Amino acid sequence: MKEIKFPFLEHTGATLKSFEKGSAEVELHTKPHHLQHLGFIHGGVISTLMDNTGWYAAMSNLDKGYTAVTMEIKINYLKPASGEYLIAKAEVKRQGRTTAFVTIELLCEEKLVAYATGTYAILEEK
């Protein structure tokens, strides 16, 4: 499996915990700058974490010379997230020649707080 780095995700403070064929897991230890005005973890932080975890899962199935980009992501925020860490878990449900369909769960201290589906376009790197 190829090694990939994602500078934007690293900038958020998140770390890739698991990267296996068809799945990925990313963890974020929350800091004050991740919170919104009511003290909950900001929805933008959640969406960034989920999208990037889905991307890692899609990338885990690709051969060298190919990459993926997000075509669509739909996130259901199930409850406010408040805690010391988030874990996003993504799994490729179907992959074809040009797209990968991925589901992503986001847990805040072991409680499901958001669920997403994402479609990622598979592109040949130039």
C-alpha positions as CSV (number, residue, x, y, z in Angstrom):
1,M,0.0,0.0,0.0
2,K,1.4,3.4,-0.9
3,E,2.3,5.9,1.8
4,I,0.3,9.1,1.5
5,K,0.4,12.4,3.5
6,F,-2.3,14.9,3.8
7,P,-0.9,18.3,5.0
8,F,-4.3,19.9,5.6
9,L,-5.4,17.0,7.9
10,E,-2.1,17.2,9.8
11,H,-2.7,20.9,10.2
12,T,-5.9,20.2,12.1
13,G,-4.0,18.0,14.6
14,A,-5.6,14.8,13.4
15,T,-3.5,11.6,13.0
16,L,-4.1,8.5,10.8
17,K,-4.5,5.6,13.2
18,S,-5.3,2.8,10.7
19,F,-5.0,2.5,6.9
20,E,-5.9,-0.9,5.6
21,K,-7.3,-2.1,2.3
22,G,-10.8,-0.7,2.2
23,S,-10.8,1.1,5.5
24,A,-9.2,3.9,7.5
25,E,-9.4,5.4,10.9
26,V,-8.4,8.9,12.0
27,E,-8.2,10.4,15.5
28,L,-8.3,13.9,16.7
29,H,-7.6,15.1,20.3
30,T,-9.7,18.2,20.6
31,K,-8.2,21.6,21.6
32,P,-10.0,24.9,22.4
33,H,-9.6,26.1,18.8
34,H,-11.7,23.1,17.6
35,L,-14.8,24.4,19.5
36,Q,-17.6,26.6,18.4
37,H,-19.2,29.4,20.5
38,L,-21.3,27.1,22.7
39,G,-18.3,24.9,23.5
40,F,-19.2,22.0,21.3
41,I,-16.8,20.7,18.6
42,H,-17.3,22.7,15.5
43,G,-19.2,21.1,12.6
44,G,-16.5,22.1,10.2
45,V,-14.0,20.2,12.3
46,I,-16.3,17.2,12.2
47,S,-16.9,17.4,8.4
48,T,-13.2,17.8,7.7
49,L,-12.3,14.8,9.8
50,M,-15.0,12.7,8.2
51,D,-14.2,13.7,4.6
52,N,-10.5,13.1,5.0
53,T,-11.1,9.7,6.7
54,G,-13.4,8.7,3.8
55,W,-10.6,9.9,1.4
56,Y,-8.0,7.7,3.1
57,A,-10.4,4.7,2.9
58,A,-10.9,5.3,-0.9
59,M,-7.1,5.8,-1.4
60,S,-6.4,2.5,0.4
61,N,-7.8,0.5,-2.5
62,L,-5.9,2.4,-5.3
63,D,-2.9,1.3,-7.2
64,K,0.2,3.5,-7.6
65,G,-0.5,6.3,-10.1
66,Y,-4.1,6.8,-9.0
67,T,-5.6,9.2,-6.6
68,A,-9.1,10.2,-5.4
69,V,-11.0,13.4,-4.8
70,T,-14.3,14.1,-3.1
71,M,-17.3,14.2,-5.5
72,E,-20.0,14.4,-2.8
73,I,-20.3,13.9,1.0
74,K,-23.5,13.9,3.1
75,I,-23.1,14.2,6.8
76,N,-25.8,13.6,9.4
77,Y,-25.0,15.3,12.7
78,L,-26.7,13.1,15.2
79,K,-25.9,15.0,18.4
80,P,-23.5,17.7,19.6
81,A,-19.9,16.5,20.1
82,S,-18.2,17.4,23.3
83,G,-15.2,15.5,24.6
84,E,-11.5,15.1,24.5
85,Y,-11.2,13.1,21.3
86,L,-12.9,12.1,18.1
87,I,-12.4,9.0,16.1
88,A,-13.6,8.7,12.5
89,K,-13.9,5.2,10.9
90,A,-14.4,4.8,7.2
91,E,-15.2,1.8,5.0
92,V,-15.4,1.4,1.3
93,K,-18.7,-0.2,0.5
94,R,-18.3,-0.3,-3.3
95,Q,-15.5,0.7,-5.6
96,G,-15.6,0.7,-9.4
97,R,-13.2,1.9,-12.0
98,T,-14.0,5.6,-11.6
99,T,-15.7,6.0,-8.2
100,A,-15.6,4.7,-4.6
101,F,-18.6,4.8,-2.3
102,V,-17.6,5.1,1.4
103,T,-19.4,5.2,4.8
104,I,-18.0,7.1,7.7
105,E,-18.9,7.0,11.4
106,L,-17.7,9.7,13.8
107,L,-17.4,8.8,17.5
108,C,-16.8,11.2,20.3
109,E,-15.5,9.3,23.3
110,E,-17.0,6.1,22.0
111,K,-20.5,7.6,21.2
112,L,-21.7,7.9,17.7
113,V,-22.2,11.6,17.0
114,A,-22.2,11.8,13.1
115,Y,-22.7,9.5,10.1
116,A,-21.7,10.3,6.5
117,T,-21.7,8.8,3.1
118,G,-19.2,10.0,0.5
119,T,-18.5,9.4,-3.1
120,Y,-14.9,9.8,-4.3
121,A,-13.8,10.1,-7.9
122,I,-10.8,8.0,-8.9
123,L,-8.4,9.8,-11.1
124,E,-5.1,8.9,-12.8
125,E,-2.3,11.1,-11.4
126,K,-0.6,13.3,-13.9
